[in-house]
Amino acid sequence: MDPNPIKVGFFLAIRQIIRSTPWTTGLIIFIMTLTFLNLVVVSGILLGLVEGSSKAYRAQYSGGILIKPQPLLKYIRGTNNILKIAANLSEVGAVSPRYLSAAKIEADYKKIPAPNQSTDSINTVIAGIDPKNENEATALASLVVEGEYLDLTDEDVILVGSSLLKKYTLGAIIGQALQNAQVGDKVRLTINGYPREVTIKGVLKSKITDVNGRIYMNEGWFRRIVSRSSNDSSEIAIKLRPGSDYYKVKDDLARSSLDKSALVQTWDESQGEFFKQLAGTFVILGNFIGGIALAVSSVTIFIVIFINAITRKKYIGILKGIGIKGGAITISYLIQSLFYSLVGSLIGLGLLYGAIKPYFDQNPIDFPFSDGILVATYSGTLFRIFLLFSATLVAGYIPAKLIIRKKTLDSILGR
């Protein structure tokens, strides 16, 4: 291609941009910036809902690796062997076996309920833990919002998930949460048919159901209550060191379960398909909303270029009359379109990674089931910039081509 049309197109585009009113140029760039942020931020927040929940699940419950019994089994046989193997792996940072059992907890159990009145009780799951190991694996102590965390020597005291108490669960009725229980109160805990009076030492709050809907007590005391002589656990959460290969550790631990009673999964595998399906749904929703914003920006560029070309129709005709090729004039309008989208995207990038994303990283959105963050990968952002450039190029090309197709004399005479 003859380079002259490109050089002339650049010259005409720069001249046109410089001569445009600052308000017009600023408004178009502002629209392009908002469009860019709409494309990235809206979908990023929707994905951040799932990502925030996944991060909390890994940090507060599963660790990097979660081991459970195989389906139809109640315990992980050979727990000691698995713990020994895990302790010798350099990638492992902390290990916490958990011992689970169904339980019933009652408040106001000393009062005799009136006829046809339900008792203030709920059925739940109780977890026997080593407080030190559990805190190293999942930072459970940091979730305590009232009262105190468990000590290694504690007996007859429990930690209660906040979803089990009406005080922390709005609208909860009898049977869903204890109506009259708080830190320091004595409640009756029934495990395997044997009741025991215990004191609520602390309340912990998490947005992970498997954490927030449980009662916690010391492992040794729990095993004495349920008469568990075996060390076989119900769950093992394993925290890995940063940069570790999850799948390598998973394979090493799976081989340590000699009788294959253990189901060894990485943290994302243990979440099941729900989070993946939810993430896919939010991607579609974010793309749909972003597509609307992209269409609006394209129409805006189309109108701006079209009005600009209409008002300068006589000028375009004169340019063609003195020998400026139509291709050069078209290129000038394409460059103007690219200029608007480029400057808008650069401003948007600065706002995104300089202010918006750091803000959401430090101040997650408090959603009911997740602390939402902003997910904005570099590859995804670059792809959206490409989409914005493509849309503005098409929006700038069409009106320019419509005007330039007119005969030179008609353009000069304003016909």
C-alpha positions in Angstrom: 0.0 0.0 0.0 1.2 3.5 -0.8 2.2 5.0 2.6 1.1 8.5 1.6 -2.6 7.9 2.5 -1.5 6.8 6.0 0.8 9.8 6.5 -1.9 12.1 5.3 -4.5 10.4 7.4 -2.3 10.9 10.5 -1.9 14.5 9.7 -5.6 15.1 9.2 -6.5 13.2 12.4 -4.0 15.1 14.6 -5.2 18.4 13.1 -8.8 17.5 13.7 -8.2 16.4 17.3 -6.2 19.6 18.1 -8.9 21.8 16.6 -11.8 20.0 18.4 -13.2 21.8 21.5 -11.8 20.5 24.8 -15.2 19.8 26.1 -16.2 17.5 23.2 -12.9 15.6 23.4 -13.0 15.3 27.2 -16.6 14.1 27.1 -15.8 11.4 24.5 -12.8 10.2 26.5 -14.9 10.2 29.6 -17.4 7.9 27.9 -14.7 5.6 26.7 -13.2 5.4 30.2 -16.5 4.5 31.7 -17.1 1.9 29.0 -13.7 0.4 29.8 -14.4 0.3 33.5 -17.8 -1.2 32.9 -16.3 -3.9 30.8 -13.7 -4.8 33.4 -15.1 -3.9 36.8 -18.7 -5.2 36.5 -17.6 -8.7 35.4 -14.7 -8.5 37.9 -17.0 -7.9 40.8 -19.3 -10.7 39.8 -16.4 -13.1 39.5 -15.0 -11.7 42.8 -18.1 -12.9 44.6 -17.2 -16.5 43.8 -13.5 -15.9 44.1 -13.9 -14.3 47.6 -16.0 -17.3 48.7 -13.4 -19.7 47.3 -10.6 -18.0 49.1 -12.4 -18.0 52.4 -13.3 -21.7 51.9 -9.6 -22.5 51.4 -8.3 -20.2 54.2 -11.0 -21.0 56.9 -12.0 -24.6 56.2 -10.2 -26.8 53.7 -6.7 -25.6 53.6 -4.8 -26.5 50.4 -5.8 -30.2 50.7 -8.9 -31.6 52.4 -9.1 -35.3 53.2 -12.4 -37.0 54.0 -13.6 -40.6 54.2 -14.6 -42.2 50.9 -18.4 -42.3 50.3 -20.2 -44.7 52.6 -17.3 -44.7 55.1 -17.5 -42.8 58.4 -13.9 -42.4 59.3 -10.5 -42.1 57.6 -8.8 -45.3 58.5 -5.0 -45.1 58.9 -5.2 -41.4 60.0 -1.9 -41.7 61.9 -0.1 -42.9 58.8 -1.5 -40.0 56.7 -0.5 -37.5 59.4 3.0 -38.9 59.5 3.4 -38.7 55.7 2.1 -35.1 55.7 4.5 -34.0 58.5 7.4 -35.2 56.3 6.4 -33.3 53.2 8.3 -30.0 52.8 5.2 -28.4 51.1 3.0 -28.9 54.2 2.7 -25.9 56.6 0.1 -27.2 59.0 -2.2 -30.2 59.6 -5.4 -30.4 61.5 -7.4 -33.6 61.9 -11.0 -33.2 63.0 -13.4 -35.6 64.7 -17.0 -35.0 63.9 -20.3 -36.2 65.3 -24.0 -35.3 65.2 -25.1 -33.4 68.3 -28.1 -31.6 69.8 -27.7 -28.3 71.7 -30.3 -26.9 74.0 -30.7 -23.5 75.7 -33.0 -22.9 78.7 -33.0 -26.6 79.2 -33.8 -26.3 82.9 -37.1 -24.7 82.2 -40.1 -26.9 81.6 -41.7 -25.8 78.3 -45.4 -25.1 78.2 -47.8 -27.5 76.4 -47.4 -27.3 72.6 -44.2 -25.2 73.0 -41.1 -26.2 71.2 -37.8 -26.4 73.2 -35.1 -24.0 72.4 -32.8 -26.5 70.7 -31.2 -27.3 67.4 -29.4 -30.3 65.8 -26.0 -29.6 64.5 -22.5 -31.0 64.0 -19.8 -30.9 66.7 -16.1 -31.0 65.8 -13.3 -32.1 68.1 -10.1 -30.2 67.3 -6.7 -29.5 68.5 -7.0 -25.7 69.0 -3.4 -25.1 68.1 -3.3 -27.2 65.0 -6.6 -25.9 63.8 -5.6 -22.3 64.2 -2.3 -22.9 62.3 -4.2 -24.6 59.5 -7.3 -22.3 59.2 -6.7 -19.3 61.5 -9.9 -20.3 63.4 -9.0 -18.0 66.4 -9.2 -15.0 64.1 -12.9 -15.7 63.4 -13.9 -15.4 67.1 -16.2 -12.3 67.3 -17.2 -12.6 71.0 -15.7 -14.4 73.9 -12.4 -16.4 73.7 -10.8 -19.1 71.6 -10.3 -22.6 73.0 -7.3 -23.4 75.2 -5.5 -26.8 75.0 -6.7 -27.7 78.5 -10.3 -26.6 78.1 -13.1 -29.0 79.1 -16.8 -28.4 79.4 -16.6 -25.4 77.1 -17.4 -24.9 73.5 -17.1 -22.5 70.6 -20.4 -22.0 68.7 -20.8 -20.9 65.1 -22.8 -17.6 64.8 -25.4 -19.1 62.5 -26.5 -21.3 65.5 -27.4 -18.2 67.6 -30.4 -15.9 67.0 -28.3 -12.9 68.1 -26.2 -13.2 65.0 -28.9 -14.6 62.6 -31.7 -12.2 61.7 -35.1 -13.8 61.4 -34.0 -17.2 62.7 -36.9 -19.1 64.4 -36.9 -21.9 67.0 -35.3 -25.0 65.5 -33.0 -22.9 63.2 -30.9 -21.1 65.9 -30.9 -20.9 69.7 -33.1 -18.1 70.8 -31.7 -17.5 74.3 -28.0 -18.3 74.3 -24.9 -16.2 74.4 -21.3 -16.2 75.6 -21.0 -17.4 79.2 -24.4 -19.2 79.2 -24.6 -22.9 80.1 -26.3 -25.1 77.5 -27.0 -28.8 77.3 -25.1 -30.7 74.6 -26.3 -34.2 73.7 -23.9 -36.5 71.8 -24.7 -40.1 71.1 -27.7 -39.9 73.4 -25.6 -38.7 76.4 -26.3 -35.2 77.6 -23.7 -32.9 79.2 -23.8 -29.4 80.5 -21.3 -27.1 78.8 -20.5 -23.3 78.7 -20.3 -21.2 75.6 -16.8 -19.8 75.7 -16.8 -18.0 72.4 -18.7 -17.3 69.2 -17.0 -17.5 65.8 -18.3 -16.0 62.6 -17.6 -17.1 59.0 -19.4 -17.0 55.7 -18.4 -20.7 55.1 -21.4 -22.9 56.2 -19.1 -25.8 57.2 -17.4 -23.5 59.7 -20.2 -21.2 60.8 -22.7 -24.0 61.4 -20.6 -26.1 63.8 -19.8 -26.4 67.5 -16.1 -26.8 68.4 -14.5 -28.4 71.5 -11.1 -29.9 72.4 -10.3 -33.1 70.6 -9.2 -35.0 73.7 -12.4 -34.1 75.6 -14.6 -34.9 72.6 -13.0 -38.4 72.2 -13.6 -39.2 75.8 -17.3 -38.1 75.6 -18.0 -40.3 72.5 -15.7 -43.1 73.7 -13.5 -43.0 70.6 -10.3 -45.0 71.3 -9.3 -45.0 67.7 -7.4 -42.1 66.2 -9.2 -42.3 62.9 -10.5 -38.8 62.1 -13.5 -37.5 60.1 -11.6 -34.8 58.2 -8.0 -33.6 57.8 -7.3 -30.1 56.7 -3.8 -29.5 55.4 -2.4 -26.0 54.8 0.4 -25.8 52.1 3.2 -23.4 51.9 3.1 -20.6 49.3 4.1 -21.8 45.8 3.4 -25.5 46.6 2.1 -27.9 43.9 -1.3 -28.9 45.1 -1.6 -31.9 42.9 1.8 -33.3 43.7 1.0 -33.2 47.4 -2.4 -34.7 46.7 -0.8 -37.7 44.9 1.7 -38.1 47.7 -1.0 -38.2 50.4 -3.3 -40.4 48.3 -0.6 -43.0 48.1 -0.2 -42.9 51.9 -3.8 -44.2 52.4 -2.9 -47.8 52.0 -6.5 -49.1 52.2 -7.8 -46.3 50.0 -10.3 -45.2 52.7 -9.3 -41.6 52.3 -10.7 -39.3 49.7 -7.9 -36.8 49.1 -8.8 -33.6 47.2 -7.3 -30.2 46.5 -9.2 -27.3 47.9 -11.0 -26.5 44.6 -11.9 -30.1 44.0 -13.5 -30.4 47.4 -15.8 -27.5 46.6 -17.6 -29.5 44.0 -19.2 -28.2 40.8 -21.3 -25.5 42.4 -18.7 -22.8 42.5 -17.6 -23.5 39.0 -21.1 -23.4 37.7 -21.7 -20.1 39.6 -18.6 -18.6 38.2 -19.6 -19.6 34.7 -23.0 -18.0 35.2 -21.5 -14.7 36.5 -19.1 -14.7 33.5 -22.1 -14.8 31.1 -23.9 -12.1 33.1 -20.8 -9.9 33.2 -20.2 -10.3 29.5 -23.9 -9.4 28.8 -23.7 -6.2 30.8 -20.3 -5.4 29.3 -21.7 -6.0 25.8 -24.4 -3.4 26.5 -21.8 -0.9 27.6 -19.7 -1.7 24.5 -22.8 -1.1 22.2 -23.4 2.2 23.9 -19.9 3.4 23.4 -19.9 2.2 19.7 -23.1 4.2 19.1 -21.6 7.2 20.8 -18.5 7.1 18.6 -20.6 6.5 15.5 -22.7 9.6 16.2 -19.7 11.8 17.0 -17.8 10.7 13.8 -21.0 11.0 11.7 -21.9 14.5 12.9 -18.3 15.5 12.5 -18.2 14.2 9.0 -21.6 15.8 8.1 -20.6 19.2 9.4 -17.3 19.0 7.5 -18.8 17.6 4.3 -17.8 20.6 2.3 -14.3 20.5 3.7 -14.1 16.8 2.8 -15.2 17.5 -0.7 -12.5 20.2 -1.1 -9.9 17.7 0.2 -11.0 15.2 -2.4 -11.0 18.0 -5.0 -7.3 18.9 -4.4 -6.3 15.3 -4.7 -6.5 13.8 -1.1 -7.6 10.2 -1.5 -10.7 9.0 0.2 -8.7 6.3 2.0 -6.6 8.9 3.7 -9.7 10.8 5.0 -11.2 7.5 6.2 -7.9 6.7 7.9 -8.0 10.0 9.7 -11.4 9.2 11.2 -10.2 5.7 12.2 -7.2 7.3 14.0 -9.5 9.7 15.8 -11.6 6.7 17.0 -8.5 4.8 18.1 -7.2 8.0 19.9 -10.4 8.2 22.0 -10.5 4.5 22.9 -6.7 4.5 23.6 -6.7 7.5 26.0 -9.9 6.2 27.6 -8.4 2.8 28.1 -5.2 4.2 29.5 -7.0 6.4 32.0 -9.2 3.3 32.9 -6.1 1.1 33.4 -4.6 3.7 35.7 -7.9 3.9 37.8 -8.3 0.2 37.8 -4.9 -1.0 39.0 -3.9 2.2 40.8 -7.1 2.8 42.8 -10.1 0.6 42.3 -8.5 -2.9 42.6 -6.3 -2.0 45.6 -9.3 -0.5 47.3 -11.4 -3.7 46.9 -8.5 -5.8 47.9 -8.3 -3.9 51.2 -12.0 -3.4 51.6 -13.9 -6.4 50.2 -17.7 -6.0 49.6 -19.6 -7.5 52.5 -22.0 -9.9 50.7 -24.1 -12.4 52.7 -22.2 -15.4 51.5 -18.8 -13.9 50.5 -16.4 -11.1 51.0 -16.4 -9.9 47.4 -13.2 -8.8 45.7 -12.4 -7.5 42.2 -11.0 -10.0 39.8 -9.1 -8.3 37.0 -6.5 -10.5 35.3 -4.1 -8.8 32.9 -5.0 -11.2 30.1 -8.7 -10.6 30.6 -8.2 -6.8 30.7 -6.1 -6.8 27.5 -8.8 -8.8 25.8 -11.5 -6.2 26.8 -9.2 -3.4 25.5 -9.0 -5.3 22.2 -12.8 -5.5 22.1 -13.1 -1.8 22.8 -10.6 -0.9 20.0 -12.4 -3.2 17.6 -15.8 -1.7 18.4 -14.6 1.9 18.0 -12.8 1.1 14.8 -16.0 -0.2 13.2 -18.0 2.7 14.7 -15.6 5.2 13.2 -15.2 3.5 9.8 -18.9 3.2 8.9 -19.9 6.9 9.1 -16.7 8.1 7.5 -17.2 5.7 4.6 -20.8 6.9 4.1 -19.8 10.5 3.8 -16.7 9.9 1.7 -18.6 7.8 -0.9 -20.5 11.0 -1.9 -19.4 12.6 -5.2 -16.8 15.3 -4.7 -18.9 18.1 -6.4 -22.0 17.2 -4.3 -19.9 17.4 -1.2 -18.4 20.8 -2.1 -21.9 22.2 -3.0 -23.4 20.7 0.1 -26.0 18.6 -1.8 
